Amino acid sequence: MYNYIKGILAAVDENIAVVEACGIGYEFCVSSNTARRLGNIGDECKVYCYLNVKEDDMSLFGFADTAEKDLFIKLINVSGIGCKMAISILGSGTLSDIISAIATADVGKLSKIKGIGKKTAERMVVELRDKISPNSEFNVTPAQFIAAVDSEAVEALLSLGFTRQEAQSAVARVYKSGMSTEQIIMLVLKG
């Protein structure tokens, strides 16, 4: 319904920002990162929006840029993650840190986020891994993606005598979405 609202920043707190536009104060639930990036009270700002409609509530969620909004939408599509938890995840670090943790399957780092347990962190990795790749709108380096997608293939190649750098670059060279570890290893060994 709303793409963004541009106006004057009227109030900001850790997870709330109020933007006045055309005499209306729009209250947004925001991550702590977005709250810091909006500027000072009285400054003009642009907040990208997501309207969450429930049976008994309508809430606006705000983002400093479209990349954060896109990741938010991906997060709320993960089973067990709602809007408030997604905002908490977005506030747990920089966008690149969060994306890197998902891309590299760093379940330990993800499960340290308040409200995220090990199972939810694993679900995030499984459900978002294919959506966060070197070809996606998120800037994940091939090395980060390879580490996430197939650390098993890299480890198997290490046991066959490859150096870590050789194994990672070989996996990066042959990898295509949906390939199994065995398929990757066979292609690498074929040359």
Backbone as CSV, one residue per row, in Angstrom:
resi,resn,N_x,N_y,N_z,CA_x,CA_y,CA_z,C_x,C_y,C_z
1,MET,0.823,-1.191,0.000,0.000,0.000,0.000,0.871,1.262,0.000
2,TYR,1.849,1.309,0.918,2.781,2.437,0.948,4.144,1.926,0.501
3,ASN,4.831,2.710,-0.313,6.198,2.357,-0.674,7.165,3.084,0.251
4,TYR,7.001,4.385,0.371,7.816,5.164,1.302,7.030,6.396,1.713
5,ILE,7.470,6.987,2.813,6.907,8.251,3.281,8.077,9.198,3.508
6,LYS,7.963,10.382,2.933,9.009,11.390,3.060,8.440,12.533,3.882
7,GLY,9.173,12.927,4.907,8.706,14.006,5.762,9.775,14.420,6.748
8,ILE,9.322,15.033,7.824,10.217,15.532,8.869,10.231,14.525,10.021
9,LEU,11.428,14.167,10.461,11.565,13.258,11.601,11.114,13.998,12.861
10,ALA,10.005,13.546,13.444,9.423,14.224,14.606,9.900,13.635,15.923
11,ALA,10.125,12.320,15.950,10.580,11.650,17.174,11.275,10.361,16.780
12,VAL,12.225,9.970,17.609,12.914,8.705,17.356,13.329,8.103,18.689
13,ASP,13.138,6.819,18.799,13.543,6.060,19.974,14.238,4.819,19.437
14,GLU,14.614,3.904,20.294,15.348,2.721,19.855,14.630,1.952,18.752
15,ASN,13.346,1.701,18.896,12.620,0.926,17.893,11.388,1.636,17.341
16,ILE,11.284,2.933,17.573,10.138,3.704,17.089,10.654,4.988,16.438
17,ALA,10.061,5.314,15.306,10.345,6.589,14.659,9.008,7.185,14.222
18,VAL,8.860,8.489,14.395,7.660,9.186,13.954,8.079,10.199,12.896
19,VAL,7.436,10.085,11.729,7.721,11.000,10.622,6.448,11.780,10.331
20,GLU,6.573,13.122,10.331,5.422,13.974,10.021,5.459,14.319,8.539
21,ALA,4.361,13.961,7.851,4.223,14.274,6.427,2.810,14.803,6.194
22,CYS,2.701,15.988,5.649,1.404,16.621,5.367,0.529,16.716,6.606
23,GLY,1.136,17.018,7.731,0.381,17.204,8.966,-0.026,15.918,9.668
24,ILE,0.423,14.782,9.177,0.108,13.491,9.805,1.400,12.890,10.339
25,GLY,1.367,12.422,11.577,2.527,11.762,12.182,2.425,10.255,12.003
26,TYR,3.304,9.693,11.200,3.324,8.242,10.955,4.309,7.597,11.910
27,GLU,3.810,6.636,12.706,4.674,5.933,13.646,5.131,4.624,13.025
28,PHE,6.442,4.431,12.992,7.041,3.235,12.419,7.750,2.432,13.497
29,CYS,7.653,1.134,13.390,8.504,0.251,14.170,9.755,0.078,13.310
30,VAL,10.924,0.418,13.848,12.167,0.392,13.072,13.242,-0.380,13.830
31,SER,14.242,-0.840,13.097,15.401,-1.457,13.742,16.252,-0.347,14.340
32,SER,17.113,-0.698,15.270,17.995,0.307,15.868,18.931,0.896,14.811
33,ASN,19.299,0.109,13.795,20.143,0.623,12.708,19.415,1.708,11.929
34,THR,18.144,1.460,11.593,17.360,2.466,10.862,17.176,3.709,11.720
35,ALA,16.893,3.539,13.004,16.698,4.688,13.900,17.922,5.599,13.880
36,ARG,19.112,5.016,13.856,20.345,5.816,13.815,20.529,6.499,12.459
37,ARG,20.108,5.833,11.385,20.355,6.348,10.031,19.363,7.416,9.577
38,LEU,18.251,7.578,10.275,17.238,8.546,9.838,17.667,9.992,10.033
39,GLY,18.612,10.226,10.906,19.081,11.585,11.137,18.604,12.129,12.472
40,ASN,18.631,13.459,12.585,18.240,14.133,13.819,16.788,14.591,13.724
41,ILE,16.189,14.781,14.870,14.816,15.294,14.911,14.798,16.653,14.214
42,GLY,13.820,16.828,13.325,13.713,18.060,12.541,14.292,17.933,11.142
43,ASP,15.070,16.869,10.894,15.638,16.640,9.557,14.596,16.006,8.650
44,GLU,14.728,16.280,7.354,13.863,15.602,6.390,14.406,14.185,6.194
45,CYS,13.510,13.215,6.111,13.940,11.833,5.917,12.943,11.102,5.022
46,LYS,13.391,9.977,4.529,12.569,9.129,3.679,12.586,7.750,4.312
47,VAL,11.409,7.217,4.609,11.301,5.915,5.261,10.533,4.978,4.334
48,TYR,11.176,3.872,3.977,10.505,2.845,3.176,9.611,2.050,4.111
49,CYS,8.427,1.678,3.643,7.389,1.147,4.528,6.975,-0.281,4.213
50,TYR,6.519,-0.933,5.263,5.818,-2.212,5.134,4.624,-2.124,6.077
51,LEU,3.432,-2.278,5.545,2.212,-2.228,6.353,1.817,-3.650,6.713
52,ASN,1.795,-3.943,7.992,1.400,-5.269,8.471,-0.027,-5.181,9.003
53,VAL,-0.923,-5.929,8.403,-2.329,-5.910,8.798,-2.662,-7.229,9.468
54,LYS,-3.144,-7.119,10.699,-3.615,-8.288,11.443,-5.096,-8.087,11.719
55,GLU,-5.677,-9.091,12.292,-7.098,-9.044,12.626,-7.442,-7.849,13.517
56,ASP,-6.563,-7.561,14.483,-6.851,-6.516,15.463,-5.806,-5.390,15.483
57,ASP,-4.943,-5.330,14.468,-3.869,-4.347,14.500,-3.355,-4.039,13.089
58,MET,-2.998,-2.786,12.881,-2.301,-2.377,11.661,-1.045,-1.642,12.113
59,SER,0.106,-2.124,11.655,1.375,-1.533,12.068,2.219,-1.202,10.859
60,LEU,2.928,-0.071,10.947,3.877,0.317,9.904,5.286,-0.025,10.379
61,PHE,6.040,-0.668,9.503,7.439,-0.964,9.778,8.252,-0.130,8.805
62,GLY,9.305,0.512,9.295,10.074,1.427,8.484,11.520,0.999,8.299
63,PHE,12.089,1.405,7.154,13.445,1.003,6.788,14.168,2.173,6.146
64,ALA,15.456,2.271,6.409,16.258,3.365,5.865,16.529,3.192,4.377
65,ASP,16.498,1.947,3.888,16.728,1.717,2.463,15.970,0.468,2.003
66,THR,15.934,0.281,0.692,15.170,-0.835,0.132,15.827,-2.189,0.402
67,ALA,17.142,-2.228,0.550,17.821,-3.498,0.834,17.369,-4.043,2.185
68,GLU,17.256,-3.159,3.174,16.804,-3.592,4.497,15.350,-4.058,4.426
69,LYS,14.526,-3.343,3.674,13.126,-3.735,3.517,13.022,-5.101,2.830
70,ASP,13.822,-5.321,1.796,13.802,-6.602,1.083,14.190,-7.759,1.999
71,LEU,15.235,-7.557,2.816,15.635,-8.619,3.743,14.544,-8.856,4.782
72,PHE,13.907,-7.787,5.255,12.797,-7.907,6.204,11.694,-8.797,5.628
73,ILE,11.323,-8.553,4.381,10.262,-9.339,3.737,10.674,-10.802,3.616
74,LYS,11.943,-11.038,3.292,12.428,-12.420,3.226,12.384,-13.079,4.605
75,LEU,12.759,-12.322,5.628,12.770,-12.869,6.991,11.370,-13.235,7.473
76,ILE,10.382,-12.367,7.222,9.038,-12.671,7.729,8.387,-13.829,6.983
77,ASN,8.957,-14.219,5.849,8.457,-15.391,5.138,9.059,-16.693,5.655
78,VAL,9.998,-16.587,6.591,10.563,-17.769,7.235,9.591,-18.202,8.325
79,SER,9.265,-19.469,8.341,8.348,-20.011,9.335,8.844,-19.708,10.747
80,GLY,7.983,-19.106,11.561,8.324,-18.818,12.952,8.901,-17.431,13.187
81,ILE,9.097,-16.643,12.133,9.630,-15.289,12.306,8.545,-14.290,11.923
82,GLY,8.171,-13.475,12.892,7.178,-12.437,12.653,7.856,-11.098,12.428
83,CYS,7.048,-10.079,12.266,7.559,-8.745,11.964,8.473,-8.201,13.062
84,LYS,8.057,-8.336,14.316,8.862,-7.779,15.417,10.185,-8.522,15.554
85,MET,10.161,-9.843,15.362,11.405,-10.599,15.432,12.319,-10.219,14.267
86,ALA,11.747,-9.997,13.085,12.547,-9.592,11.926,13.220,-8.241,12.189
87,ILE,12.509,-7.319,12.820,13.090,-6.020,13.187,14.228,-6.227,14.182
88,SER,14.038,-7.128,15.119,15.086,-7.440,16.092,16.322,-8.004,15.389
89,ILE,16.110,-8.883,14.424,17.217,-9.460,13.656,17.952,-8.353,12.902
90,LEU,17.206,-7.459,12.255,17.819,-6.371,11.494,18.614,-5.419,12.389
91,GLY,18.219,-5.315,13.639,18.923,-4.444,14.582,20.115,-5.108,15.246
92,SER,20.336,-6.388,14.950,21.409,-7.129,15.631,22.792,-6.893,15.038
93,GLY,22.867,-6.251,13.904,24.158,-5.988,13.261,23.930,-5.289,11.943
94,THR,25.002,-5.103,11.206,24.847,-4.477,9.899,24.155,-5.459,8.960
95,LEU,23.576,-4.934,7.900,22.896,-5.771,6.919,23.857,-6.800,6.327
96,SER,25.077,-6.367,6.030,26.046,-7.299,5.452,26.443,-8.385,6.452
97,ASP,26.493,-8.069,7.754,26.808,-9.085,8.772,25.706,-10.143,8.827
98,ILE,24.458,-9.700,8.789,23.326,-10.625,8.861,23.287,-11.506,7.619
99,ILE,23.442,-10.888,6.454,23.428,-11.633,5.195,24.589,-12.613,5.149
100,SER,25.749,-12.165,5.601,26.929,-13.042,5.628,26.702,-14.226,6.562
101,ALA,26.089,-13.987,7.725,25.818,-15.081,8.670,24.866,-16.103,8.052
102,ILE,23.880,-15.633,7.308,22.952,-16.552,6.638,23.669,-17.284,5.509
103,ALA,24.414,-16.538,4.696,25.096,-17.128,3.543,26.162,-18.131,3.944
104,THR,26.809,-17.899,5.083,27.855,-18.815,5.536,27.333,-19.841,6.533
105,ALA,26.022,-19.884,6.710,25.371,-20.841,7.623,25.948,-20.760,9.027
106,ASP,26.190,-19.542,9.507,26.732,-19.326,10.845,25.592,-19.355,11.866
107,VAL,25.124,-20.573,12.156,23.994,-20.767,13.064,24.328,-20.245,14.458
108,GLY,25.572,-20.405,14.874,25.991,-19.914,16.190,25.794,-18.418,16.322
109,LYS,26.205,-17.673,15.309,26.056,-16.219,15.328,24.579,-15.826,15.287
110,LEU,23.806,-16.491,14.436,22.388,-16.165,14.318,21.620,-16.500,15.593
111,SER,21.984,-17.591,16.252,21.245,-17.983,17.457,21.580,-17.104,18.660
112,LYS,22.599,-16.240,18.546,22.913,-15.287,19.617,21.986,-14.074,19.596
113,ILE,21.227,-13.906,18.507,20.287,-12.789,18.398,19.145,-13.040,19.371
114,LYS,18.780,-12.013,20.118,17.717,-12.136,21.122,16.434,-12.665,20.483
115,GLY,15.911,-13.761,21.036,14.662,-14.343,20.558,14.842,-15.414,19.500
116,ILE,16.084,-15.612,19.023,16.352,-16.620,17.994,17.068,-17.796,18.636
117,GLY,16.443,-18.942,18.563,17.078,-20.156,19.058,17.802,-20.861,17.930
118,LYS,18.418,-21.985,18.263,19.182,-22.734,17.273,18.292,-23.224,16.133
119,LYS,17.093,-23.710,16.450,16.209,-24.236,15.401,15.748,-23.133,14.453
120,THR,15.426,-21.976,14.991,15.001,-20.859,14.136,16.168,-20.388,13.274
121,ALA,17.366,-20.348,13.853,18.549,-19.956,13.085,18.791,-20.945,11.946
122,GLU,18.661,-22.231,12.233,18.837,-23.247,11.185,17.774,-23.094,10.098
123,ARG,16.530,-22.809,10.515,15.446,-22.617,9.551,15.725,-21.405,8.667
124,MET,16.254,-20.333,9.267,16.606,-19.141,8.489,17.620,-19.500,7.398
125,VAL,18.635,-20.251,7.775,19.674,-20.629,6.820,19.081,-21.479,5.707
126,VAL,18.299,-22.487,6.075,17.731,-23.397,5.082,16.781,-22.659,4.136
127,GLU,15.903,-21.814,4.687,14.890,-21.162,3.862,15.410,-19.960,3.079
128,LEU,16.499,-19.333,3.548,16.988,-18.128,2.878,18.255,-18.349,2.062
129,ARG,18.906,-19.479,2.233,20.182,-19.731,1.558,20.082,-19.538,0.047
130,ASP,19.037,-20.087,-0.580,18.898,-19.963,-2.032,18.493,-18.559,-2.459
131,LYS,17.902,-17.799,-1.531,17.462,-16.446,-1.867,18.579,-15.432,-1.680
132,ILE,19.635,-15.839,-0.979,20.788,-14.974,-0.759,21.972,-15.672,-1.413
133,SER,22.262,-15.289,-2.638,23.331,-15.914,-3.408,24.097,-14.844,-4.160
134,PRO,25.198,-15.194,-4.811,25.939,-14.171,-5.546,25.115,-13.494,-6.632
135,ASN,24.051,-14.136,-7.117,23.235,-13.550,-8.174,22.020,-12.801,-7.648
136,SER,21.821,-12.782,-6.334,20.653,-12.102,-5.771,20.924,-10.613,-5.640
137,GLU,19.903,-9.880,-5.196,20.077,-8.434,-5.030,20.967,-8.099,-3.840
138,PHE,21.252,-9.090,-2.977,22.139,-8.882,-1.841,23.562,-9.162,-2.295
139,ASN,24.472,-8.304,-1.936,25.849,-8.432,-2.404,26.621,-9.413,-1.530
140,VAL,26.474,-10.690,-1.836,27.203,-11.729,-1.134,28.343,-12.143,-2.051
141,THR,29.544,-12.175,-1.513,30.683,-12.563,-2.342,30.616,-14.056,-2.634
142,PRO,31.150,-14.491,-3.765,31.149,-15.924,-4.068,31.788,-16.760,-2.967
143,ALA,32.839,-16.251,-2.329,33.500,-17.016,-1.262,32.549,-17.226,-0.082
144,GLN,31.789,-16.186,0.294,30.820,-16.332,1.385,29.757,-17.352,1.004
145,PHE,29.287,-17.263,-0.240,28.231,-18.156,-0.672,28.710,-19.599,-0.733
146,ILE,29.897,-19.823,-1.252,30.426,-21.180,-1.346,30.573,-21.768,0.041
147,ALA,31.059,-20.970,0.976,31.218,-21.472,2.339,29.877,-21.919,2.897
148,ALA,28.822,-21.191,2.580,27.502,-21.543,3.083,26.909,-22.711,2.341
149,VAL,26.956,-22.661,1.032,26.273,-23.651,0.223,26.926,-25.005,0.332
150,ASP,28.219,-25.040,0.287,28.799,-26.355,0.331,30.122,-26.451,1.051
151,SER,30.091,-26.202,2.328,31.293,-26.387,3.121,31.649,-27.871,3.151
152,GLU,30.629,-28.737,3.007,30.899,-30.183,2.975,31.751,-30.538,1.772
153,ALA,31.455,-29.966,0.605,32.241,-30.249,-0.597,33.665,-29.737,-0.421
154,VAL,33.808,-28.559,0.146,35.140,-27.999,0.387,35.910,-28.907,1.341
155,GLU,35.256,-29.350,2.420,35.913,-30.232,3.394,36.318,-31.558,2.753
156,ALA,35.457,-32.107,1.907,35.780,-33.366,1.231,36.998,-33.182,0.328
157,LEU,37.061,-32.060,-0.383,38.203,-31.793,-1.250,39.482,-31.579,-0.448
158,LEU,39.359,-30.985,0.730,40.514,-30.824,1.609,41.077,-32.192,1.996
159,SER,40.181,-33.134,2.281,40.636,-34.477,2.670,41.275,-35.221,1.497
160,LEU,41.011,-34.751,0.273,41.613,-35.353,-0.927,42.928,-34.679,-1.318
161,GLY,43.373,-33.708,-0.507,44.664,-33.091,-0.756,44.633,-31.692,-1.337
162,PHE,43.452,-31.127,-1.577,43.351,-29.755,-2.071,43.685,-28.794,-0.937
163,THR,44.231,-27.626,-1.258,44.355,-26.574,-0.246,42.974,-25.932,-0.105
164,ARG,42.759,-25.198,0.954,41.446,-24.564,1.157,41.125,-23.626,-0.006
165,GLN,42.094,-22.829,-0.426,41.850,-21.881,-1.518,41.527,-22.626,-2.812
166,GLU,42.262,-23.704,-3.113,41.986,-24.495,-4.316,40.586,-25.097,-4.262
167,ALA,40.231,-25.635,-3.091,38.915,-26.267,-2.933,37.797,-25.251,-3.102
168,GLN,37.923,-24.081,-2.472,36.881,-23.065,-2.574,36.739,-22.555,-4.002
169,SER,37.855,-22.321,-4.679,37.737,-21.814,-6.046,37.207,-22.889,-6.986
170,ALA,37.547,-24.157,-6.755,37.019,-25.246,-7.587,35.514,-25.386,-7.399
171,VAL,35.059,-25.306,-6.160,33.624,-25.398,-5.882,32.906,-24.200,-6.504
172,ALA,33.492,-23.010,-6.379,32.880,-21.812,-6.964,32.775,-21.932,-8.485
173,ARG,33.760,-22.555,-9.110,33.785,-22.692,-10.562,32.671,-23.606,-11.072
174,VAL,32.374,-24.712,-10.362,31.415,-25.701,-10.872,30.013,-25.565,-10.288
175,TYR,29.873,-24.835,-9.185,28.590,-24.803,-8.476,27.471,-24.183,-9.309
176,LYS,26.328,-24.850,-9.288,25.082,-24.324,-9.842,23.998,-24.600,-8.809
177,SER,23.038,-23.716,-8.711,21.970,-23.832,-7.717,21.291,-25.200,-7.778
178,GLY,21.108,-25.811,-6.612,20.401,-27.085,-6.524,21.298,-28.305,-6.589
179,MET,22.607,-28.108,-6.781,23.513,-29.252,-6.876,23.761,-29.867,-5.499
180,SER,23.904,-31.181,-5.481,24.243,-31.874,-4.241,25.759,-31.826,-4.042
181,THR,26.193,-32.134,-2.830,27.617,-32.178,-2.527,28.332,-33.171,-3.435
182,GLU,27.716,-34.324,-3.629,28.330,-35.367,-4.457,28.510,-34.879,-5.891
183,GLN,27.508,-34.207,-6.438,27.598,-33.688,-7.807,28.727,-32.667,-7.938
184,ILE,28.860,-31.817,-6.936,29.914,-30.801,-6.948,31.285,-31.468,-6.954
185,ILE,31.469,-32.438,-6.069,32.771,-33.132,-5.966,33.090,-33.847,-7.283
186,MET,32.108,-34.526,-7.867,32.340,-35.238,-9.125,32.770,-34.277,-10.238
187,LEU,32.120,-33.126,-10.344,32.483,-32.146,-11.365,33.881,-31.577,-11.130
188,VAL,34.216,-31.317,-9.870,35.548,-30.800,-9.560,36.605,-31.824,-9.948
189,LEU,36.381,-33.088,-9.615,37.364,-34.133,-9.901,37.498,-34.410,-11.399
190,LYS,36.417,-34.187,-12.154,36.489,-34.363,-13.616,37.310,-33.263,-14.268
191,GLY,37.434,-32.143,-13.553,38.238,-31.046,-14.073,37.432,-30.125,-14.857
